[in-house]
Amino acid sequence: MPVPLVDVRAQYERLIPQILERFQAVLESGTLILGPNVQAFEEEAAAYLGVPKTVGVANGTDALVLVLDALEIGAGDEVICPSFTFYATAEAIMRTGATPVFADIDPVSLNVDPEDVAAKVTERTRAIMPVHLFGRRADLAALTPLGIPIIEDAAQAFGAQGVATTGVASTFSFFPTKNLFALGDGGLVAATDEELAERVRMLRFHGSRDKKTFLYVGTNSRLDELQAAALRLFLGELDGWNRARREAAARYAELGLGEFCELPEDEPGHVYHMYVVRTPERGRLAEALSAARIANASYYVTPTHLQPALKQFGHEEGFLPETEKASRENLALPMWAGIPAEIQERVVSVVREASTVGAAAS
Ligand SMILES: *Cc1c(COP(=O)(O)O)cnc(C)c1O
């Protein structure tokens, strides 16, 4: 049996009867968009995250754009963000007409390096958008003293300790591989600033509060009732899922994986959205894993600043050395809530064999 990188189905399989029960209730209600489940989920998510308000939206990319729009960030403005992240982070900034200014990363946490962020602040900087990459919190305590609004891209970190309570707003994606997921697309904006949340709430529905008077140029970006019904159920499972991910990460370490590559540094509250190791031998290990039919992935192989869509900014290779190094060395191994120990043992034994053979050959 081939091993997937993430087995989404294994995580929700035992919940299918409860999901269907909730779907049945939604179908019988006849309310399919922005109904009582969305409202209840927004309240439950706010309580979970420890923020006053959240707003359900269509996906995590819209969540980012809506926050930037609500802050009236656009042409002529700069937003500092990492390049070592999913493309949507900088894309959202560019969608508003603003310029993404890239900060390099810390090689251990893989999150933005606060010193490089500070070095890139100009009089045009309107916001800093750190990403809590792979489920690990970015160093917000070091960014706060800069006195610039922080927008947390928390798409990969629902449930990670200390996420969403620092930034003016934080954004989440419920794409099915994320820690908290929907059965399709979904997203959320969590705001510590209630006025900002209210503005996002209007912008997700054409800039209107009452569907008659249109105050802003908004968009249509709503969360469905069916998705919200599933999300309410899954929110109750999330801590258990994240605990299971932490146990799986600990097991990789116990199995001795650290002899062959650099393991992600553990810290309390890290929720391991992905399990990403580093090794200069990535090519050899990836090949051996694929040959053993074990899925693996290398993230952000072309980091955002070197993507064709950003060629007008003229970034060249060497601009962000730690980002570019991480792009060459990272390797994601199978990880999900409830991944069987036997699978992890197979992964480690394939890595061990490839490393030993490689060492003998060189
Ligand atoms: C997944 C993700 C997004 C985008 O979320 P979608 O729901 O797919 O639009 C944005 N930023 C990061 C860091 C992500 O991982």
The ligand as an SDF file (V2000), in Angstrom:
LIG
                    3D

 15 15  0  0  0  0  0  0  0  0999 V2000
   -3.1690   27.1820    2.6840 C   0  0  0  0  0  0  0  0  0  0  0  0
   -2.5270   28.4820    2.8620 C   0  0  0  0  0  0  0  0  0  0  0  0
   -3.0970   29.6750    2.4040 C   0  0  0  0  0  0  0  0  0  0  0  0
   -4.2880   29.7170    1.4970 C   0  0  0  0  0  0  0  0  0  0  0  0
   -5.4300   29.1000    1.9610 O   0  0  0  0  0  0  0  0  0  0  0  0
   -6.5600   28.6490    0.9150 P   0  0  0  0  0  0  0  0  0  0  0  0
   -7.6940   28.2450    1.7990 O   0  0  0  0  0  0  0  0  0  0  0  0
   -6.0180   27.5060    0.1340 O   0  0  0  0  0  0  0  0  0  0  0  0
   -6.9080   29.8140    0.0700 O   0  0  0  0  0  0  0  0  0  0  0  0
   -2.4690   30.8690    2.7070 C   0  0  0  0  0  0  0  0  0  0  0  0
   -1.3280   30.9020    3.4050 N   0  0  0  0  0  0  0  0  0  0  0  0
   -0.7230   29.7760    3.8390 C   0  0  0  0  0  0  0  0  0  0  0  0
    0.5490   29.8800    4.6150 C   0  0  0  0  0  0  0  0  0  0  0  0
   -1.2880   28.5250    3.5710 C   0  0  0  0  0  0  0  0  0  0  0  0
   -0.6690   27.4170    3.9860 O   0  0  0  0  0  0  0  0  0  0  0  0
  1  2  1  0
  2  3  1  0
  2 14  2  0
  3  4  1  0
  3 10  2  0
  4  5  1  0
  5  6  1  0
  6  7  2  0
  6  8  1  0
  6  9  1  0
 10 11  1  0
 11 12  2  0
 12 13  1  0
 12 14  1  0
 14 15  1  0
M  END
$$$$
